Structures are given as C-alpha cells and as structure tokens.
Amino acid sequence: MAPLPDGFSYAEWNATYNGLSFGIAAMGSATIFFWLQLPNVTKSYRTALTITGIVTLIATYHYIRIFNSWSEAFTVSSKDGGDYTVQLTGAPFNDGYRYVDWLLTVPLLLIELILVMKLPQQETVSLSWKLGLASALMVALGYPGEIQEDLSVRWFWWCLSMIPFCYVVFTLAVGLAEATSKQPSPAAASLASAARYLTVLSWCTYPFVYMVKSVGLAGPAATMYEQVGYSLADVLAKAVFGVLIWAIAAEKSAVEESGKLLPN
C-alpha cells in the first residue's frame, strides 16, 4: 500500500474511476453468464465452467474493494459550476487487493483451461500442480516490487517474477500445442488455441504495466496508467478468457452429444 501522489487532475482521477467501474461490470456480468450456462454443457465440463465463474466472482469482489478504496481516497468538488478539483482525503488507497485477487485467480485460470481440454488424468493433475504453483510464485514475487519506490528494487523483483512467468507462458504456447491438436473437432481445437494465445497475450500486458513506474513515469499519470492498464488486462485474462472456456465446453459438449446420438 504505497501513498498516492498529490496533484491528480479530474481527467486522471475519472479515467481510473471508470476503469475500475468497467472491471466490476465486466467481471460481475461474466460471472452471471458462466453460471447460467452450466446446464448447457455436459457434466465433463461443468467443473471448468464453475471455476471460470469463481474466478470472475473473486475478481468482482476485489474490484469493488479497490473501487471503494479509490473513491474514499479523494474528494471531488466543483465550486460555482467551475472545473472539478480533486484532492486527497488522507485515506490510504489499498492496491494490495489486486495481488490477493491474482494469488487466488491466476492458478485457477490455468486449471480451468487444463480441465476443459480434457487431458489424460495424470497429465491434468501434473500440469495443474506445475502451472498453478508457478503462477502463484510469479504473483508472490511481484508484490514486494510493486510496493517499492526504489527503482532498482522494483527491477530486481520484476526479474525474479519473470522466471516462473516465462515457464508458464512457454508451457501455454508450446507445451500444450500437441494437446490442442487432439481436440475432438477443428472448432474446438481453434478455440483452445485462441484461449492459450489470449492468455499469453493478456499476461504479457502485466509486466509492461508493472514497469510503468520504472521507466520514467511518476505521479498521478503513472498511477492512472497502472490502474487502467491492470483493469483492461484483467478483463481480457478473466472475463474474455472465460467466454472462450465456455465456447470450448459448449463445442465439445455438442460434439460428444452428437456422437452419442449416432446409430450403432
């Protein structure tokens, strides 16, 4: 929990406010959609879809906490109909909620992808443990640098967190390629491939947002870019990714159901 810089313009405050509001709306809507779709997929894929909804539910809760913390940290006023002015209230802005969220949801995101791909049980268990632990370690190593103002310390923890990050990204991009090609239909294979690469793309956003305060940006502008960047990346990595998980589950359910209906 680092102190907020003073001197926010209304545009900077409002962009962050709207970014956090968007996160709440996207995650909350996605949670409702995923759980309403549970009866429409076969039993084999309901666990993956349930976890998808849990991920966005956890994210919704933490976005509400971050939004409330942001709102309480400022007073916004307009005198005699003039321009809005933004002032700090002295209340702390707790951005640590993001790391609590990521520590819970990032491993679950990878597990839901593995489950919906319906790999052999031994491979499913092995990959779930490996990727889950690696992603949790990545988040844990990133937090000490996030709360530091010393740039050398931020870079040190960034480099450490990139080690498990690179392992997870490599596994998604290369290690699961063969399993993707073995999906039961071309549509399912295409969706699984899209889910893998969306995860890689959205995850690659986080290290760059993390570095915002390490490349010369500071003050309110850096805080705004960081909060808005993380919010957009989260929506891609959780809500949009979850839609792909649902689409894979729905496609594979349809293929399996049609197979059962074929005459012997």
C-alpha positions as CSV (number, residue, x, y, z in Angstrom):
1,M,0.0,0.0,0.0
2,A,2.0,3.0,-1.3
3,P,0.9,6.6,-0.7
4,L,-0.9,8.2,-3.5
5,P,0.8,11.2,-5.2
6,D,-0.9,14.6,-5.0
7,G,-2.0,16.7,-7.9
8,F,-4.5,14.4,-9.8
9,S,-6.4,16.2,-12.5
10,Y,-10.1,15.4,-12.8
11,A,-9.4,13.6,-16.1
12,E,-6.8,11.3,-14.5
13,W,-9.0,10.6,-11.5
14,N,-12.0,9.9,-13.7
15,A,-10.2,7.6,-16.1
16,T,-9.1,5.4,-13.2
17,Y,-12.6,5.6,-11.6
18,N,-14.2,4.5,-14.9
19,G,-11.6,1.8,-15.4
20,L,-12.4,0.2,-12.1
21,S,-16.1,0.6,-12.7
22,F,-15.6,-1.3,-16.0
23,G,-13.8,-4.0,-14.2
24,I,-16.7,-4.5,-11.8
25,A,-19.3,-4.5,-14.5
26,A,-17.4,-6.9,-16.8
27,M,-16.5,-9.4,-14.1
28,G,-19.9,-9.4,-12.5
29,S,-21.8,-9.8,-15.8
30,A,-19.4,-12.6,-16.8
31,T,-20.0,-14.5,-13.5
32,I,-23.7,-14.5,-14.1
33,F,-23.4,-15.6,-17.7
34,F,-21.0,-18.5,-16.9
35,W,-23.1,-20.0,-14.1
36,L,-26.3,-19.6,-16.2
37,Q,-24.6,-21.7,-18.9
38,L,-23.8,-24.6,-16.6
39,P,-26.8,-26.7,-17.5
40,N,-26.0,-26.2,-21.2
41,V,-22.7,-28.2,-21.1
42,T,-22.1,-31.8,-20.3
43,K,-21.0,-33.0,-16.9
44,S,-17.4,-33.4,-18.0
45,Y,-17.0,-29.6,-18.5
46,R,-19.1,-28.2,-15.6
47,T,-16.2,-28.1,-13.2
48,A,-14.2,-25.9,-15.6
49,L,-17.1,-23.6,-16.2
50,T,-17.8,-23.4,-12.4
51,I,-14.2,-22.5,-11.8
52,T,-14.5,-19.8,-14.5
53,G,-17.4,-18.3,-12.7
54,I,-15.5,-18.5,-9.4
55,V,-12.6,-16.6,-10.9
56,T,-14.7,-13.7,-12.1
57,L,-16.7,-13.7,-8.8
58,I,-13.5,-13.3,-6.9
59,A,-12.4,-10.6,-9.3
60,T,-15.7,-8.8,-8.9
61,Y,-15.4,-8.7,-5.1
62,H,-11.8,-7.3,-5.2
63,Y,-12.7,-4.8,-7.9
64,I,-15.4,-3.5,-5.6
65,R,-12.9,-3.2,-2.8
66,I,-10.4,-1.4,-5.0
67,F,-13.1,0.9,-6.4
68,N,-14.3,1.8,-2.9
69,S,-10.8,2.4,-1.7
70,W,-10.1,4.7,-4.7
71,S,-13.3,6.7,-4.0
72,E,-12.6,7.1,-0.3
73,A,-9.0,8.4,-1.1
74,F,-10.3,11.5,-2.9
75,T,-12.8,14.3,-2.7
76,V,-14.1,15.7,-6.0
77,S,-15.8,19.1,-5.9
78,S,-16.8,21.9,-8.2
79,K,-17.2,25.5,-7.0
80,D,-19.8,27.7,-8.6
81,G,-20.1,25.4,-11.6
82,G,-16.5,25.6,-12.4
83,D,-14.0,22.8,-13.2
84,Y,-13.8,19.8,-10.9
85,T,-11.0,19.7,-8.4
86,V,-9.6,16.5,-7.0
87,Q,-8.0,16.4,-3.5
88,L,-6.6,13.6,-1.4
89,T,-8.6,12.8,1.7
90,G,-5.7,11.2,3.5
91,A,-7.4,7.8,3.5
92,P,-5.0,5.1,2.1
93,F,-5.6,3.6,-1.3
94,N,-5.1,-0.2,-0.9
95,D,-4.0,-1.6,-4.2
96,G,-2.9,-4.8,-2.5
97,Y,-6.4,-6.2,-3.2
98,R,-5.1,-6.9,-6.8
99,Y,-2.4,-9.2,-5.5
100,V,-4.8,-11.1,-3.2
101,D,-7.1,-11.5,-6.3
102,W,-4.2,-12.7,-8.6
103,L,-2.9,-15.1,-6.0
104,L,-6.3,-16.8,-6.0
105,T,-7.4,-16.4,-9.6
106,V,-4.3,-16.8,-11.7
107,P,-3.7,-20.5,-10.8
108,L,-7.5,-21.2,-11.2
109,L,-7.4,-19.6,-14.7
110,L,-4.7,-22.1,-15.8
111,I,-6.5,-25.0,-14.1
112,E,-9.8,-24.3,-15.9
113,L,-8.0,-24.3,-19.3
114,I,-6.4,-27.7,-18.5
115,L,-9.7,-29.1,-17.3
116,V,-11.7,-28.0,-20.4
117,M,-9.0,-29.5,-22.7
118,K,-9.9,-32.9,-21.1
119,L,-6.3,-34.3,-21.0
120,P,-5.5,-37.7,-19.5
121,Q,-5.9,-37.6,-15.7
122,Q,-2.2,-38.0,-14.9
123,E,-1.3,-35.2,-17.2
124,T,-4.1,-33.0,-15.9
125,V,-3.0,-33.4,-12.3
126,S,0.7,-32.8,-13.2
127,L,0.1,-29.7,-15.3
128,S,-2.4,-28.3,-12.7
129,W,0.2,-28.5,-9.9
130,K,3.1,-27.3,-12.0
131,L,1.3,-24.3,-13.6
132,G,-0.7,-23.5,-10.5
133,L,2.4,-23.3,-8.3
134,A,4.5,-21.4,-10.9
135,S,1.8,-18.8,-11.4
136,A,1.3,-18.3,-7.6
137,L,5.1,-17.9,-7.2
138,M,5.1,-15.3,-10.0
139,V,2.4,-13.2,-8.2
140,A,4.1,-13.6,-4.8
141,L,7.5,-12.5,-6.2
142,G,5.9,-9.5,-8.0
143,Y,4.3,-8.0,-4.9
144,P,7.4,-6.8,-3.0
145,G,8.5,-4.8,-6.0
146,E,5.0,-3.3,-6.5
147,I,5.1,-1.5,-3.2
148,Q,8.6,-0.2,-3.6
149,E,9.6,3.3,-4.8
150,D,13.2,2.4,-5.3
151,L,13.5,1.5,-9.0
152,S,16.4,-0.9,-8.5
153,V,14.4,-2.9,-6.1
154,R,11.4,-2.9,-8.4
155,W,13.5,-4.2,-11.3
156,F,15.0,-6.9,-9.0
157,W,11.6,-8.3,-8.1
158,W,10.3,-7.9,-11.6
159,C,13.2,-10.1,-12.9
160,L,12.6,-12.7,-10.3
161,S,8.8,-12.9,-11.1
162,M,9.6,-13.2,-14.8
163,I,11.3,-16.6,-14.2
164,P,8.0,-18.5,-13.4
165,F,6.2,-16.2,-15.8
166,C,8.3,-17.4,-18.7
167,Y,7.8,-21.0,-17.7
168,V,4.0,-20.7,-17.7
169,V,4.0,-18.8,-21.0
170,F,6.3,-21.3,-22.7
171,T,4.1,-24.2,-21.5
172,L,0.9,-22.4,-22.8
173,A,2.4,-21.5,-26.2
174,V,4.5,-24.7,-26.8
175,G,3.8,-27.4,-24.3
176,L,0.0,-27.6,-24.9
177,A,0.3,-27.4,-28.7
178,E,0.0,-31.2,-29.1
179,A,-2.9,-31.5,-26.8
180,T,-4.7,-28.7,-28.6
181,S,-4.3,-30.5,-32.0
182,K,-6.0,-33.6,-30.4
183,Q,-9.3,-31.8,-29.6
184,P,-12.4,-33.6,-31.0
185,S,-13.3,-31.1,-33.7
186,P,-11.5,-28.3,-35.7
187,A,-13.7,-25.7,-34.0
188,A,-12.7,-27.0,-30.5
189,A,-9.0,-27.0,-31.5
190,S,-9.3,-23.5,-32.8
191,L,-11.0,-22.2,-29.7
192,A,-8.5,-24.0,-27.4
193,S,-5.6,-22.4,-29.4
194,A,-7.3,-19.0,-29.1
195,A,-7.7,-19.4,-25.3
196,R,-4.0,-20.3,-25.0
197,Y,-2.8,-17.4,-27.0
198,L,-5.2,-14.9,-25.4
199,T,-3.8,-15.9,-22.1
200,V,-0.2,-15.4,-23.4
201,L,-1.2,-12.0,-24.9
202,S,-3.1,-10.7,-21.8
203,W,-0.4,-12.0,-19.4
204,C,2.3,-10.2,-21.4
205,T,0.4,-6.9,-20.7
206,Y,1.1,-7.2,-16.9
207,P,4.9,-7.0,-16.9
208,F,4.7,-3.8,-19.1
209,V,2.1,-2.2,-16.8
210,Y,4.3,-3.2,-13.8
211,M,7.2,-1.3,-15.4
212,V,5.3,2.0,-15.8
213,K,6.8,3.4,-12.7
214,S,10.2,2.1,-13.7
215,V,10.6,3.8,-17.0
216,G,10.5,7.5,-16.0
217,L,6.7,7.9,-15.4
218,A,5.7,9.1,-12.0
219,G,3.0,10.9,-10.1
220,P,-0.7,10.8,-11.0
221,A,-0.2,9.9,-14.6
222,A,1.8,6.7,-13.7
223,T,-0.9,5.7,-11.2
224,M,-3.6,6.2,-13.8
225,Y,-1.9,4.2,-16.5
226,E,-1.1,1.4,-14.0
227,Q,-4.7,1.1,-12.7
228,V,-6.4,1.4,-16.1
229,G,-3.8,-1.0,-17.6
230,Y,-4.3,-3.6,-15.0
231,S,-8.1,-3.3,-15.3
232,L,-8.1,-3.9,-19.0
233,A,-5.6,-6.8,-18.7
234,D,-7.8,-8.4,-16.0
235,V,-10.9,-8.2,-18.2
236,L,-9.1,-9.9,-21.1
237,A,-7.5,-12.5,-18.9
238,K,-10.6,-13.4,-16.9
239,A,-13.9,-12.4,-18.5
240,V,-12.9,-12.7,-22.2
241,F,-10.8,-15.8,-21.5
242,G,-13.8,-17.2,-19.6
243,V,-16.0,-16.8,-22.7
244,L,-13.6,-18.9,-24.7
245,I,-13.6,-21.5,-21.9
246,W,-17.4,-21.6,-22.2
247,A,-17.2,-21.8,-26.0
248,I,-14.8,-24.7,-25.9
249,A,-17.0,-26.5,-23.3
250,A,-20.2,-25.9,-25.4
251,E,-18.5,-27.1,-28.7
252,K,-17.1,-30.2,-27.1
253,S,-20.4,-31.0,-25.4
254,A,-22.2,-30.7,-28.8
255,V,-19.6,-33.0,-30.4
256,E,-19.9,-35.6,-27.7
257,E,-23.7,-35.4,-27.6
258,S,-23.9,-35.8,-31.4
259,G,-21.6,-38.8,-31.1
260,K,-23.9,-40.5,-28.7
261,L,-26.9,-39.9,-30.9
262,L,-25.3,-41.7,-33.9
263,P,-26.7,-45.1,-34.7
264,N,-24.5,-48.1,-33.8
